[in-house]
Amino acid sequence: MTVKQLKLEDVRNMATDIGMTHLTTAHLQELLRATNAARARRDLLQAATLTYADEPAHLFSLMPGHAK
C-alpha cells in the first residue's frame, strides 16, 4: 500500500489544530519530513498478523528488595 505523501499545508493545518501556531516554515518542513518518513516506515511493518502475545511485557516493581 502506498502512503499519501503529506504536503507542507497539510502539516501546517495539523499543527494549527493542536495549537502549534508559532512554528516557522523551517520547523514545518522538518515536521513534514519526519511525518512522511514515519508514515512510510509504519506501513512497512507486518502488523496485520500481530497478536497481543507479540506485545513485549515490561514489569517494574517499586517495592524495595524486589529488584533483580
mmCIF file of the N, C-alpha and C atoms, coordinates in Angstrom:
data_MODEL
# 
_entry.id   MODEL 
# 
loop_
_atom_site.group_PDB 
_atom_site.id 
_atom_site.type_symbol 
_atom_site.label_atom_id 
_atom_site.label_alt_id 
_atom_site.label_comp_id 
_atom_site.label_asym_id 
_atom_site.label_entity_id 
_atom_site.label_seq_id 
_atom_site.pdbx_PDB_ins_code 
_atom_site.Cartn_x 
_atom_site.Cartn_y 
_atom_site.Cartn_z 
_atom_site.occupancy 
_atom_site.B_iso_or_equiv 
_atom_site.pdbx_formal_charge 
_atom_site.auth_seq_id 
_atom_site.auth_comp_id 
_atom_site.auth_asym_id 
_atom_site.auth_atom_id 
_atom_site.pdbx_PDB_model_num 
ATOM 1   N N  . MET A 1 1  ? 0.838  -1.170  0.000  1.00 0.00 ? 1  MET A N  1 
ATOM 2   C CA . MET A 1 1  ? 0.000  0.000   0.000  1.00 0.00 ? 1  MET A CA 1 
ATOM 3   C C  . MET A 1 1  ? 0.893  1.246   0.000  1.00 0.00 ? 1  MET A C  1 
ATOM 4   N N  . THR A 1 2  ? 0.586  2.186   -0.851 1.00 0.00 ? 2  THR A N  1 
ATOM 5   C CA . THR A 1 2  ? 1.355  3.422   -0.916 1.00 0.00 ? 2  THR A CA 1 
ATOM 6   C C  . THR A 1 2  ? 0.721  4.466   -0.021 1.00 0.00 ? 2  THR A C  1 
ATOM 7   N N  . VAL A 1 3  ? 1.560  5.117   0.762  1.00 0.00 ? 3  VAL A N  1 
ATOM 8   C CA . VAL A 1 3  ? 1.088  6.156   1.679  1.00 0.00 ? 3  VAL A CA 1 
ATOM 9   C C  . VAL A 1 3  ? 1.029  7.475   0.935  1.00 0.00 ? 3  VAL A C  1 
ATOM 10  N N  . LYS A 1 4  ? -0.057 8.194   1.124  1.00 0.00 ? 4  LYS A N  1 
ATOM 11  C CA . LYS A 1 4  ? -0.175 9.527   0.541  1.00 0.00 ? 4  LYS A CA 1 
ATOM 12  C C  . LYS A 1 4  ? 0.839  10.445  1.231  1.00 0.00 ? 4  LYS A C  1 
ATOM 13  N N  . GLN A 1 5  ? 1.688  11.053  0.436  1.00 0.00 ? 5  GLN A N  1 
ATOM 14  C CA . GLN A 1 5  ? 2.678  11.975  0.973  1.00 0.00 ? 5  GLN A CA 1 
ATOM 15  C C  . GLN A 1 5  ? 1.977  13.273  1.384  1.00 0.00 ? 5  GLN A C  1 
ATOM 16  N N  . LEU A 1 6  ? 2.227  13.712  2.594  1.00 0.00 ? 6  LEU A N  1 
ATOM 17  C CA . LEU A 1 6  ? 1.662  14.971  3.056  1.00 0.00 ? 6  LEU A CA 1 
ATOM 18  C C  . LEU A 1 6  ? 2.390  16.136  2.402  1.00 0.00 ? 6  LEU A C  1 
ATOM 19  N N  . LYS A 1 7  ? 1.722  17.241  2.326  1.00 0.00 ? 7  LYS A N  1 
ATOM 20  C CA . LYS A 1 7  ? 2.320  18.472  1.827  1.00 0.00 ? 7  LYS A CA 1 
ATOM 21  C C  . LYS A 1 7  ? 2.468  19.437  2.989  1.00 0.00 ? 7  LYS A C  1 
ATOM 22  N N  . LEU A 1 8  ? 3.229  20.497  2.780  1.00 0.00 ? 8  LEU A N  1 
ATOM 23  C CA . LEU A 1 8  ? 3.500  21.465  3.846  1.00 0.00 ? 8  LEU A CA 1 
ATOM 24  C C  . LEU A 1 8  ? 2.200  22.031  4.426  1.00 0.00 ? 8  LEU A C  1 
ATOM 25  N N  . GLU A 1 9  ? 1.241  22.304  3.574  1.00 0.00 ? 9  GLU A N  1 
ATOM 26  C CA . GLU A 1 9  ? -0.036 22.856  4.050  1.00 0.00 ? 9  GLU A CA 1 
ATOM 27  C C  . GLU A 1 9  ? -0.775 21.861  4.943  1.00 0.00 ? 9  GLU A C  1 
ATOM 28  N N  . ASP A 1 10 ? -0.662 20.553  4.649  1.00 0.00 ? 10 ASP A N  1 
ATOM 29  C CA . ASP A 1 10 ? -1.280 19.526  5.497  1.00 0.00 ? 10 ASP A CA 1 
ATOM 30  C C  . ASP A 1 10 ? -0.694 19.563  6.902  1.00 0.00 ? 10 ASP A C  1 
ATOM 31  N N  . VAL A 1 11 ? 0.631  19.657  6.972  1.00 0.00 ? 11 VAL A N  1 
ATOM 32  C CA . VAL A 1 11 ? 1.301  19.691  8.276  1.00 0.00 ? 11 VAL A CA 1 
ATOM 33  C C  . VAL A 1 11 ? 0.962  20.984  9.009  1.00 0.00 ? 11 VAL A C  1 
ATOM 34  N N  . ARG A 1 12 ? 0.919  22.088  8.277  1.00 0.00 ? 12 ARG A N  1 
ATOM 35  C CA . ARG A 1 12 ? 0.557  23.365  8.906  1.00 0.00 ? 12 ARG A CA 1 
ATOM 36  C C  . ARG A 1 12 ? -0.840 23.280  9.513  1.00 0.00 ? 12 ARG A C  1 
ATOM 37  N N  . ASN A 1 13 ? -1.781 22.677  8.798  1.00 0.00 ? 13 ASN A N  1 
ATOM 38  C CA . ASN A 1 13 ? -3.145 22.537  9.323  1.00 0.00 ? 13 ASN A CA 1 
ATOM 39  C C  . ASN A 1 13 ? -3.187 21.625  10.546 1.00 0.00 ? 13 ASN A C  1 
ATOM 40  N N  . MET A 1 14 ? -2.449 20.518  10.505 1.00 0.00 ? 14 MET A N  1 
ATOM 41  C CA . MET A 1 14 ? -2.412 19.615  11.658 1.00 0.00 ? 14 MET A CA 1 
ATOM 42  C C  . MET A 1 14 ? -1.812 20.321  12.868 1.00 0.00 ? 14 MET A C  1 
ATOM 43  N N  . ALA A 1 15 ? -0.732 21.072  12.663 1.00 0.00 ? 15 ALA A N  1 
ATOM 44  C CA . ALA A 1 15 ? -0.090 21.794  13.762 1.00 0.00 ? 15 ALA A CA 1 
ATOM 45  C C  . ALA A 1 15 ? -1.035 22.838  14.343 1.00 0.00 ? 15 ALA A C  1 
ATOM 46  N N  . THR A 1 16 ? -1.735 23.538  13.483 1.00 0.00 ? 16 THR A N  1 
ATOM 47  C CA . THR A 1 16 ? -2.690 24.549  13.947 1.00 0.00 ? 16 THR A CA 1 
ATOM 48  C C  . THR A 1 16 ? -3.814 23.907  14.753 1.00 0.00 ? 16 THR A C  1 
ATOM 49  N N  . ASP A 1 17 ? -4.270 22.738  14.319 1.00 0.00 ? 17 ASP A N  1 
ATOM 50  C CA . ASP A 1 17 ? -5.348 22.036  15.022 1.00 0.00 ? 17 ASP A CA 1 
ATOM 51  C C  . ASP A 1 17 ? -4.988 21.700  16.461 1.00 0.00 ? 17 ASP A C  1 
ATOM 52  N N  . ILE A 1 18 ? -3.697 21.484  16.730 1.00 0.00 ? 18 ILE A N  1 
ATOM 53  C CA . ILE A 1 18 ? -3.297 21.149  18.102 1.00 0.00 ? 18 ILE A CA 1 
ATOM 54  C C  . ILE A 1 18 ? -2.645 22.327  18.816 1.00 0.00 ? 18 ILE A C  1 
ATOM 55  N N  . GLY A 1 19 ? -2.785 23.525  18.246 1.00 0.00 ? 19 GLY A N  1 
ATOM 56  C CA . GLY A 1 19 ? -2.324 24.728  18.928 1.00 0.00 ? 19 GLY A CA 1 
ATOM 57  C C  . GLY A 1 19 ? -0.883 25.126  18.665 1.00 0.00 ? 19 GLY A C  1 
ATOM 58  N N  . MET A 1 20 ? -0.218 24.476  17.730 1.00 0.00 ? 20 MET A N  1 
ATOM 59  C CA . MET A 1 20 ? 1.177  24.815  17.418 1.00 0.00 ? 20 MET A CA 1 
ATOM 60  C C  . MET A 1 20 ? 1.180  25.878  16.314 1.00 0.00 ? 20 MET A C  1 
ATOM 61  N N  . THR A 1 21 ? 0.819  27.089  16.697 1.00 0.00 ? 21 THR A N  1 
ATOM 62  C CA . THR A 1 21 ? 0.618  28.151  15.714 1.00 0.00 ? 21 THR A CA 1 
ATOM 63  C C  . THR A 1 21 ? 1.850  29.020  15.495 1.00 0.00 ? 21 THR A C  1 
ATOM 64  N N  . HIS A 1 22 ? 2.901  28.818  16.246 1.00 0.00 ? 22 HIS A N  1 
ATOM 65  C CA . HIS A 1 22 ? 4.082  29.681  16.137 1.00 0.00 ? 22 HIS A CA 1 
ATOM 66  C C  . HIS A 1 22 ? 5.265  28.993  15.463 1.00 0.00 ? 22 HIS A C  1 
ATOM 67  N N  . LEU A 1 23 ? 5.017  27.923  14.715 1.00 0.00 ? 23 LEU A N  1 
ATOM 68  C CA . LEU A 1 23 ? 6.105  27.230  14.039 1.00 0.00 ? 23 LEU A CA 1 
ATOM 69  C C  . LEU A 1 23 ? 6.531  28.001  12.794 1.00 0.00 ? 23 LEU A C  1 
ATOM 70  N N  . THR A 1 24 ? 7.836  28.043  12.574 1.00 0.00 ? 24 THR A N  1 
ATOM 71  C CA . THR A 1 24 ? 8.355  28.681  11.366 1.00 0.00 ? 24 THR A CA 1 
ATOM 72  C C  . THR A 1 24 ? 8.223  27.717  10.196 1.00 0.00 ? 24 THR A C  1 
ATOM 73  N N  . THR A 1 25 ? 8.454  28.209  8.994  1.00 0.00 ? 25 THR A N  1 
ATOM 74  C CA . THR A 1 25 ? 8.415  27.344  7.812  1.00 0.00 ? 25 THR A CA 1 
ATOM 75  C C  . THR A 1 25 ? 9.471  26.255  7.916  1.00 0.00 ? 25 THR A C  1 
ATOM 76  N N  . ALA A 1 26 ? 10.642 26.594  8.458  1.00 0.00 ? 26 ALA A N  1 
ATOM 77  C CA . ALA A 1 26 ? 11.695 25.586  8.635  1.00 0.00 ? 26 ALA A CA 1 
ATOM 78  C C  . ALA A 1 26 ? 11.234 24.485  9.588  1.00 0.00 ? 26 ALA A C  1 
ATOM 79  N N  . HIS A 1 27 ? 10.552 24.853  10.676 1.00 0.00 ? 27 HIS A N  1 
ATOM 80  C CA . HIS A 1 27 ? 10.030 23.857  11.615 1.00 0.00 ? 27 HIS A CA 1 
ATOM 81  C C  . HIS A 1 27 ? 9.001  22.966  10.929 1.00 0.00 ? 27 HIS A C  1 
ATOM 82  N N  . LEU A 1 28 ? 8.122  23.573  10.159 1.00 0.00 ? 28 LEU A N  1 
ATOM 83  C CA . LEU A 1 28 ? 7.089  22.811  9.469  1.00 0.00 ? 28 LEU A CA 1 
ATOM 84  C C  . LEU A 1 28 ? 7.691  21.862  8.439  1.00 0.00 ? 28 LEU A C  1 
ATOM 85  N N  . GLN A 1 29 ? 8.735  22.298  7.749  1.00 0.00 ? 29 GLN A N  1 
ATOM 86  C CA . GLN A 1 29 ? 9.393  21.429  6.774  1.00 0.00 ? 29 GLN A CA 1 
ATOM 87  C C  . GLN A 1 29 ? 10.051 20.238  7.466  1.00 0.00 ? 29 GLN A C  1 
ATOM 88  N N  . GLU A 1 30 ? 10.652 20.492  8.620  1.00 0.00 ? 30 GLU A N  1 
ATOM 89  C CA . GLU A 1 30 ? 11.263 19.397  9.386  1.00 0.00 ? 30 GLU A CA 1 
ATOM 90  C C  . GLU A 1 30 ? 10.195 18.408  9.856  1.00 0.00 ? 30 GLU A C  1 
ATOM 91  N N  . LEU A 1 31 ? 9.086  18.935  10.343 1.00 0.00 ? 31 LEU A N  1 
ATOM 92  C CA . LEU A 1 31 ? 7.976  18.100  10.786 1.00 0.00 ? 31 LEU A CA 1 
ATOM 93  C C  . LEU A 1 31 ? 7.387  17.318  9.607  1.00 0.00 ? 31 LEU A C  1 
ATOM 94  N N  . LEU A 1 32 ? 7.319  17.933  8.448  1.00 0.00 ? 32 LEU A N  1 
ATOM 95  C CA . LEU A 1 32 ? 6.827  17.266  7.247  1.00 0.00 ? 32 LEU A CA 1 
ATOM 96  C C  . LEU A 1 32 ? 7.718  16.085  6.869  1.00 0.00 ? 32 LEU A C  1 
ATOM 97  N N  . ARG A 1 33 ? 9.019  16.304  6.859  1.00 0.00 ? 33 ARG A N  1 
ATOM 98  C CA . ARG A 1 33 ? 9.950  15.210  6.527  1.00 0.00 ? 33 ARG A CA 1 
ATOM 99  C C  . ARG A 1 33 ? 9.824  14.068  7.531  1.00 0.00 ? 33 ARG A C  1 
ATOM 100 N N  . ALA A 1 34 ? 9.785  14.404  8.804  1.00 0.00 ? 34 ALA A N  1 
ATOM 101 C CA . ALA A 1 34 ? 9.712  13.376  9.843  1.00 0.00 ? 34 ALA A CA 1 
ATOM 102 C C  . ALA A 1 34 ? 8.392  12.606  9.772  1.00 0.00 ? 34 ALA A C  1 
ATOM 103 N N  . THR A 1 35 ? 7.299  13.307  9.547  1.00 0.00 ? 35 THR A N  1 
ATOM 104 C CA . THR A 1 35 ? 5.988  12.664  9.489  1.00 0.00 ? 35 THR A CA 1 
ATOM 105 C C  . THR A 1 35 ? 5.882  11.750  8.285  1.00 0.00 ? 35 THR A C  1 
ATOM 106 N N  . ASN A 1 36 ? 6.328  12.216  7.131  1.00 0.00 ? 36 ASN A N  1 
ATOM 107 C CA . ASN A 1 36 ? 6.282  11.366  5.932  1.00 0.00 ? 36 ASN A CA 1 
ATOM 108 C C  . ASN A 1 36 ? 7.167  10.134  6.095  1.00 0.00 ? 36 ASN A C  1 
ATOM 109 N N  . ALA A 1 37 ? 8.330  10.291  6.705  1.00 0.00 ? 37 ALA A N  1 
ATOM 110 C CA . ALA A 1 37 ? 9.217  9.148   6.925  1.00 0.00 ? 37 ALA A CA 1 
ATOM 111 C C  . ALA A 1 37 ? 8.585  8.152   7.901  1.00 0.00 ? 37 ALA A C  1 
ATOM 112 N N  . ALA A 1 38 ? 7.994  8.647   8.980  1.00 0.00 ? 38 ALA A N  1 
ATOM 113 C CA . ALA A 1 38 ? 7.369  7.762   9.971  1.00 0.00 ? 38 ALA A CA 1 
ATOM 114 C C  . ALA A 1 38 ? 6.188  7.008   9.365  1.00 0.00 ? 38 ALA A C  1 
ATOM 115 N N  . ARG A 1 39 ? 5.393  7.679   8.557  1.00 0.00 ? 39 ARG A N  1 
ATOM 116 C CA . ARG A 1 39 ? 4.248  7.025   7.920  1.00 0.00 ? 39 ARG A CA 1 
ATOM 117 C C  . ARG A 1 39 ? 4.709  5.945   6.946  1.00 0.00 ? 39 ARG A C  1 
ATOM 118 N N  . ALA A 1 40 ? 5.774  6.211   6.208  1.00 0.00 ? 40 ALA A N  1 
ATOM 119 C CA . ALA A 1 40 ? 6.291  5.216   5.265  1.00 0.00 ? 40 ALA A CA 1 
ATOM 120 C C  . ALA A 1 40 ? 6.824  3.992   6.002  1.00 0.00 ? 40 ALA A C  1 
ATOM 121 N N  . ARG A 1 41 ? 7.534  4.205   7.097  1.00 0.00 ? 41 ARG A N  1 
ATOM 122 C CA . ARG A 1 41 ? 8.067  3.084   7.885  1.00 0.00 ? 41 ARG A CA 1 
ATOM 123 C C  . ARG A 1 41 ? 6.950  2.282   8.526  1.00 0.00 ? 41 ARG A C  1 
ATOM 124 N N  . ARG A 1 42 ? 5.944  2.979   9.027  1.00 0.00 ? 42 ARG A N  1 
ATOM 125 C CA . ARG A 1 42 ? 4.817  2.303   9.674  1.00 0.00 ? 42 ARG A CA 1 
ATOM 126 C C  . ARG A 1 42 ? 4.138  1.345   8.708  1.00 0.00 ? 42 ARG A C  1 
ATOM 127 N N  . ASP A 1 43 ? 3.989  1.753   7.468  1.00 0.00 ? 43 ASP A N  1 
ATOM 128 C CA . ASP A 1 43 ? 3.303  0.909   6.502  1.00 0.00 ? 43 ASP A CA 1 
ATOM 129 C C  . ASP A 1 43 ? 4.130  -0.294  6.070  1.00 0.00 ? 43 ASP A C  1 
ATOM 130 N N  . LEU A 1 44 ? 5.430  -0.291  6.342  1.00 0.00 ? 44 LEU A N  1 
ATOM 131 C CA . LEU A 1 44 ? 6.269  -1.439  6.020  1.00 0.00 ? 44 LEU A CA 1 
ATOM 132 C C  . LEU A 1 44 ? 6.179  -2.537  7.081  1.00 0.00 ? 44 LEU A C  1 
ATOM 133 N N  . LEU A 1 45 ? 5.674  -2.200  8.259  1.00 0.00 ? 45 LEU A N  1 
ATOM 134 C CA . LEU A 1 45 ? 5.564  -3.180  9.336  1.00 0.00 ? 45 LEU A CA 1 
ATOM 135 C C  . LEU A 1 45 ? 4.494  -4.219  8.997  1.00 0.00 ? 45 LEU A C  1 
ATOM 136 N N  . GLN A 1 46 ? 4.787  -5.461  9.299  1.00 0.00 ? 46 GLN A N  1 
ATOM 137 C CA . GLN A 1 46 ? 3.836  -6.547  9.075  1.00 0.00 ? 46 GLN A CA 1 
ATOM 138 C C  . GLN A 1 46 ? 2.948  -6.677  10.305 1.00 0.00 ? 46 GLN A C  1 
ATOM 139 N N  . ALA A 1 47 ? 2.113  -5.684  10.548 1.00 0.00 ? 47 ALA A N  1 
ATOM 140 C CA . ALA A 1 47 ? 1.312  -5.636  11.766 1.00 0.00 ? 47 ALA A CA 1 
ATOM 141 C C  . ALA A 1 47 ? -0.001 -6.403  11.663 1.00 0.00 ? 47 ALA A C  1 
ATOM 142 N N  . ALA A 1 48 ? -0.408 -6.782  10.479 1.00 0.00 ? 48 ALA A N  1 
ATOM 143 C CA . ALA A 1 48 ? -1.706 -7.438  10.307 1.00 0.00 ? 48 ALA A CA 1 
ATOM 144 C C  . ALA A 1 48 ? -1.785 -8.773  11.035 1.00 0.00 ? 48 ALA A C  1 
ATOM 145 N N  . THR A 1 49 ? -0.660 -9.442  11.200 1.00 0.00 ? 49 THR A N  1 
ATOM 146 C CA . THR A 1 49 ? -0.684 -10.765 11.826 1.00 0.00 ? 49 THR A CA 1 
ATOM 147 C C  . THR A 1 49 ? -0.268 -10.736 13.298 1.00 0.00 ? 49 THR A C  1 
ATOM 148 N N  . LEU A 1 50 ? -0.016 -9.561  13.845 1.00 0.00 ? 50 LEU A N  1 
ATOM 149 C CA . LEU A 1 50 ? 0.397  -9.479  15.246 1.00 0.00 ? 50 LEU A CA 1 
ATOM 150 C C  . LEU A 1 50 ? -0.782 -9.762  16.176 1.00 0.00 ? 50 LEU A C  1 
ATOM 151 N N  . THR A 1 51 ? -0.469 -10.365 17.323 1.00 0.00 ? 51 THR A N  1 
ATOM 152 C CA . THR A 1 51 ? -1.470 -10.610 18.353 1.00 0.00 ? 51 THR A CA 1 
ATOM 153 C C  . THR A 1 51 ? -1.014 -9.941  19.641 1.00 0.00 ? 51 THR A C  1 
ATOM 154 N N  . TYR A 1 52 ? -1.852 -9.970  20.651 1.00 0.00 ? 52 TYR A N  1 
ATOM 155 C CA . TYR A 1 52 ? -1.478 -9.383  21.936 1.00 0.00 ? 52 TYR A CA 1 
ATOM 156 C C  . TYR A 1 52 ? -0.241 -10.059 22.524 1.00 0.00 ? 52 TYR A C  1 
ATOM 157 N N  . ALA A 1 53 ? -0.042 -11.327 22.225 1.00 0.00 ? 53 ALA A N  1 
ATOM 158 C CA . ALA A 1 53 ? 1.115  -12.059 22.742 1.00 0.00 ? 53 ALA A CA 1 
ATOM 159 C C  . ALA A 1 53 ? 2.421  -11.541 22.148 1.00 0.00 ? 53 ALA A C  1 
ATOM 160 N N  . ASP A 1 54 ? 2.356  -10.839 21.029 1.00 0.00 ? 54 ASP A N  1 
ATOM 161 C CA . ASP A 1 54 ? 3.554  -10.281 20.411 1.00 0.00 ? 54 ASP A CA 1 
ATOM 162 C C  . ASP A 1 54 ? 4.006  -8.983  21.073 1.00 0.00 ? 54 ASP A C  1 
ATOM 163 N N  . GLU A 1 55 ? 3.159  -8.398  21.890 1.00 0.00 ? 55 GLU A N  1 
ATOM 164 C CA . GLU A 1 55 ? 3.493  -7.149  22.582 1.00 0.00 ? 55 GLU A CA 1 
ATOM 165 C C  . GLU A 1 55 ? 4.446  -7.460  23.734 1.00 0.00 ? 55 GLU A C  1 
ATOM 166 N N  . PRO A 1 56 ? 5.593  -6.777  23.810 1.00 0.00 ? 56 PRO A N  1 
ATOM 167 C CA . PRO A 1 56 ? 6.510  -7.048  24.921 1.00 0.00 ? 56 PRO A CA 1 
ATOM 168 C C  . PRO A 1 56 ? 5.900  -6.587  26.247 1.00 0.00 ? 56 PRO A C  1 
ATOM 169 N N  . ALA A 1 57 ? 6.140  -7.356  27.268 1.00 0.00 ? 57 ALA A N  1 
ATOM 170 C CA . ALA A 1 57 ? 5.641  -7.012  28.596 1.00 0.00 ? 57 ALA A CA 1 
ATOM 171 C C  . ALA A 1 57 ? 6.795  -6.473  29.429 1.00 0.00 ? 57 ALA A C  1 
ATOM 172 N N  . HIS A 1 58 ? 6.619  -5.294  29.960 1.00 0.00 ? 58 HIS A N  1 
ATOM 173 C CA . HIS A 1 58 ? 7.632  -4.688  30.827 1.00 0.00 ? 58 HIS A CA 1 
ATOM 174 C C  . HIS A 1 58 ? 7.084  -4.691  32.251 1.00 0.00 ? 58 HIS A C  1 
ATOM 175 N N  . LEU A 1 59 ? 7.827  -5.307  33.151 1.00 0.00 ? 59 LEU A N  1 
ATOM 176 C CA . LEU A 1 59 ? 7.391  -5.392  34.539 1.00 0.00 ? 59 LEU A CA 1 
ATOM 177 C C  . LEU A 1 59 ? 8.323  -4.568  35.405 1.00 0.00 ? 59 LEU A C  1 
ATOM 178 N N  . PHE A 1 60 ? 7.742  -3.722  36.235 1.00 0.00 ? 60 PHE A N  1 
ATOM 179 C CA . PHE A 1 60 ? 8.515  -2.887  37.133 1.00 0.00 ? 60 PHE A CA 1 
ATOM 180 C C  . PHE A 1 60 ? 7.970  -3.049  38.536 1.00 0.00 ? 60 PHE A C  1 
ATOM 181 N N  . SER A 1 61 ? 8.858  -2.979  39.518 1.00 0.00 ? 61 SER A N  1 
ATOM 182 C CA . SER A 1 61 ? 8.440  -3.067  40.908 1.00 0.00 ? 61 SER A CA 1 
ATOM 183 C C  . SER A 1 61 ? 9.028  -1.907  41.674 1.00 0.00 ? 61 SER A C  1 
ATOM 184 N N  . LEU A 1 62 ? 8.185  -1.237  42.443 1.00 0.00 ? 62 LEU A N  1 
ATOM 185 C CA . LEU A 1 62 ? 8.650  -0.130  43.270 1.00 0.00 ? 62 LEU A CA 1 
ATOM 186 C C  . LEU A 1 62 ? 8.930  -0.568  44.698 1.00 0.00 ? 62 LEU A C  1 
ATOM 187 N N  . MET A 1 63 ? 8.718  -1.844  44.979 1.00 0.00 ? 63 MET A N  1 
ATOM 188 C CA . MET A 1 63 ? 8.934  -2.348  46.327 1.00 0.00 ? 63 MET A CA 1 
ATOM 189 C C  . MET A 1 63 ? 10.418 -2.626  46.537 1.00 0.00 ? 63 MET A C  1 
ATOM 190 N N  . PRO A 1 64 ? 10.988 -2.136  47.643 1.00 0.00 ? 64 PRO A N  1 
ATOM 191 C CA . PRO A 1 64 ? 12.419 -2.376  47.900 1.00 0.00 ? 64 PRO A CA 1 
ATOM 192 C C  . PRO A 1 64 ? 12.674 -3.879  48.083 1.00 0.00 ? 64 PRO A C  1 
ATOM 193 N N  . GLY A 1 65 ? 13.824 -4.317  47.578 1.00 0.00 ? 65 GLY A N  1 
ATOM 194 C CA . GLY A 1 65 ? 14.214 -5.703  47.741 1.00 0.00 ? 65 GLY A CA 1 
ATOM 195 C C  . GLY A 1 65 ? 13.686 -6.614  46.640 1.00 0.00 ? 65 GLY A C  1 
ATOM 196 N N  . HIS A 1 66 ? 12.896 -6.100  45.733 1.00 0.00 ? 66 HIS A N  1 
ATOM 197 C CA . HIS A 1 66 ? 12.353 -6.926  44.667 1.00 0.00 ? 66 HIS A CA 1 
ATOM 198 C C  . HIS A 1 66 ? 13.062 -6.689  43.332 1.00 0.00 ? 66 HIS A C  1 
ATOM 199 N N  . ALA A 1 67 ? 14.023 -5.817  43.324 1.00 0.00 ? 67 ALA A N  1 
ATOM 200 C CA . ALA A 1 67 ? 14.742 -5.546  42.071 1.00 0.00 ? 67 ALA A CA 1 
ATOM 201 C C  . ALA A 1 67 ? 15.691 -6.707  41.774 1.00 0.00 ? 67 ALA A C  1 
ATOM 202 N N  . LYS A 1 68 ? 15.752 -7.115  40.565 1.00 0.00 ? 68 LYS A N  1 
ATOM 203 C CA . LYS A 1 68 ? 16.633 -8.223  40.179 1.00 0.00 ? 68 LYS A CA 1 
ATOM 204 C C  . LYS A 1 68 ? 17.504 -7.819  39.040 1.00 0.00 ? 68 LYS A C  1 
# 
